[in-house]
Amino acid sequence: QVQIVESGGGLVQSGGSLTLSCVVPGSLFSGFAMGWYRQYSGKQREMVAIVSSGSTITKYSEAVKGRFTISRDDARNTVTLHMNSLKAEDTAAYYCNIFPTSSATTWGPGTQVSVSS
């Protein structure tokens, strides 16, 4: 089963930057809005950023607005999340997937972001 694969996470100091990327199977990518989500330990996943099909619209959660930038490359089936001015509260597992998701959505392994204060 082909799945989404996220990468780019790591440990960074507060105020630092990271860039996350995911490769998405073409069957999922074409024509769908894509999003980055994060999940704190023991909590439900929450939407972080969304980019529409064709990259005409982007939306961000209030917690990351002005610090994170989402983009997509339709030629490479990739979605990128540039994260700047990272804070300790950004520490979470980050996932990429279509938007919106449903109970039937299959998730990739995610990538861990840890921000030290």
Residue pairs with C-beta under 8 A, 6 or more apart in sequence:
1 106
2 25
2 27
3 25
3 106
3 108
4 22
4 23
4 24
4 25
4 28
4 95
4 96
4 97
4 106
4 107
4 108
5 22
5 23
5 108
5 109
6 20
6 21
6 22
6 94
6 95
6 96
6 108
6 109
6 110
6 111
7 20
7 21
7 22
7 111
8 18
8 19
8 20
8 21
8 111
9 18
9 20
9 93
9 94
9 110
9 111
9 112
9 113
9 114
10 18
10 112
10 113
10 114
11 114
11 115
11 116
12 18
12 86
12 113
12 114
12 115
12 116
13 115
13 116
14 86
14 87
14 88
14 115
14 116
14 117
15 85
15 86
16 86
16 115
17 82
17 83
17 84
17 85
17 86
18 83
18 86
18 113
19 80
19 81
19 82
19 83
20 36
20 80
20 81
20 83
20 94
20 96
20 111
20 113
21 78
21 79
21 80
21 81
22 36
22 78
22 79
22 80
22 96
22 108
23 76
23 77
23 78
24 34
24 77
24 78
24 79
24 96
25 77
26 77
28 98
29 74
29 77
30 53
30 74
31 53
32 53
32 98
32 99
33 50
33 51
33 52
33 53
33 57
33 98
33 99
33 100
34 50
34 51
34 70
34 72
34 79
34 96
34 97
34 98
34 99
35 47
35 48
35 49
35 50
35 51
35 70
35 96
35 97
35 98
35 99
35 101
36 47
36 48
36 49
36 68
36 70
36 79
36 81
36 94
36 95
36 96
37 45
37 46
37 47
37 48
37 94
37 95
37 96
37 97
37 101
38 45
38 46
38 48
38 90
38 92
38 93
38 94
38 95
38 113
39 45
39 46
39 92
39 93
39 95
39 110
40 91
40 92
41 92
45 95
46 61
47 61
47 99
48 60
48 61
48 63
48 64
48 68
48 81
48 94
49 58
49 59
49 60
49 61
49 64
49 68
49 69
49 70
49 81
50 57
50 58
50 59
50 60
50 70
50 99
51 57
51 58
51 70
51 71
51 72
51 79
52 58
54 74
55 71
55 72
55 74
58 69
58 70
60 66
60 68
60 70
63 89
64 83
64 90
67 83
67 84
67 85
67 86
68 81
68 82
68 83
68 84
69 81
69 82
69 84
70 79
70 80
70 81
70 82
71 79
71 80
71 82
72 78
72 79
72 80
73 79
73 80
79 96
81 94
81 96
83 90
83 113
86 113
86 115
87 115
87 117
88 115
88 116
88 117
89 115
90 113
90 115
91 113
91 114
91 115
92 112
92 113
93 110
93 111
93 112
93 113
94 110
94 111
94 112
94 113
95 107
95 108
95 110
95 111
96 108
97 105
97 107
97 108
98 105
